């Protein structure tokens, strides 16, 4: 399976989940390392934009195409099992609890969650502490620039 991640050049190869551990995210509390990826390059771009206006983004963004083996079982979270306002900001604490429980059980390398930005698409969280994390490979890393026609 191909996954996409956008980050600054100095962090693009970092698969430790340290950024998410330090700051937390929609699906993980502070202190829990997770790697956030998207199932589409365009979704990775929108997930980046939702956190910062283009004018504030650094000039050294890169996009990584990661692969995980197709036979890796991915735990899936269905939208119907989530609270009504799961997609709002700030997100309900129960989403962080879902991610924390997933990492603690250690049963799955990957957790598929619906995107709050494009609810018909998915993000894939990777557990860098899972024994199968060695199966995560970089297929490609290249510079990433947002189109200059997008509003600043």
N, C-alpha and C positions, 0 to 999 in steps of 0.2 A: 504494500500500500504506500502511495506517495503522500507526503504531508509537507506543508509549507510553513515557514517561519520567517518573519522579518525582524531584524535587529540591527544594532550598530555593528560595524565591522569588528570591533574589539570583543564583542560578545557572541557573534553569530555561531561560533563553534563550541560555545559553552553549553553543554547538555547537563549541567548539574542541577538546574532548577533554582539556582541561587537567587535570581531576581524575584521570582514568585515567592520564595521562602522569606526574603527580606520584607516584601511589601504586601504579600497576599494578593488575592484576585477574586474574581466572581466565584470560582470553584475551589479555592483553597484559602485557609486562614494563614496569617503570618506564622512562620516557623515550619511550614510544610512545603518542601520543595516539589515543584511540578514544572513540566515543560509544556507550554501552551503552543499548539500547532493548529493549522486549519486544513480542511480537505481540499481547498481550492486556493490558488494563488490570489485570486481576486478577493476572496474572503479574508485572507491574511492581510491584504492591503486595507480593507475596510476596518478590520479589527485594530489595525495600527492607527488609522485616522480617527476612530471614535475616542481615542485616548489623548489626542493632541492635534491642534490645527496644523495644517501643512507648514505654515510660517514658523512654527516652533520645532519642527522635526530637524534632526541633524542631517548634514550633507553626506554622511558616510553609511547610509542604510544599505543593507544587503539582504537578499532573500536566499534562504537555504531550502533546497528540496531534500527532504529526508525520506528514507524508506525504512519500513519495518516489514518483516516477512508476512506474506499473506496468510500463513497458517497460525499467526498469533491471534488468540481469542481476545476480542475487544468487548469490554463491558459497555452496554448501551443504556443511556438514560433517556427514557421516553418523556416527551413534553407533558403528556397527560398525567404523569406521576408527580409533576412539579407544582408548587404553589401558584396561584393565579398571577401574581406579579413577579414571577421569576425573572422576567426579562427587563424589569425596571432597574434604574440606578438611584440609589445604591441597591444592590441585590439583597434578597432575604438571607439571613444568616444560615438558613437550612441548606443553601447551596454549598456553602463552605463546609458544612458538616458532611455532605455527601462526598465531596472530594477528599476530606480528611479520612473518612471511613474507608474509602476506596484505597487510599495509600496505606493505611494501617493494616488492612487485611492482606495486602500483598499478593492477591490472587491473579491480578491482571496487570500487564504492562501498560495497557491503554484504556482510557475511558472516553467514550464518545458522548458529547453533550451538545444540545442544540445551541446555535449561536443566538445571542440576544440581538445582534445587528441584523442578520438575515435568518429569520427563524426557521426557514425551510432547509437551511444548510447546517453543517456540523463542524464543531471544533473537536480536536482529539487532544486530550491531556495524556502526557506520558509520565510515568513514575520513574525518575532517574535512579531510585533505590531498588527497583525491581531487578531480580536476577537476569531477566531477559533484556535489560537495557543495553547490553552489549550487542544486541541485534539491530540497534538503531544505527543507520549508516547515512552519511552524506552522499547524495547522488550529484548534487551541483550546488555551488555557491556563486552568486554573481551580484554585481551592484544593482541596487533598486532605486529608481527615481519615480516620484509621482509626476504625472503629466502637468505641465505648467499652466494648462487651461483650468485646472481645478481651483476653486476659490481659496484664497489665502486668508 
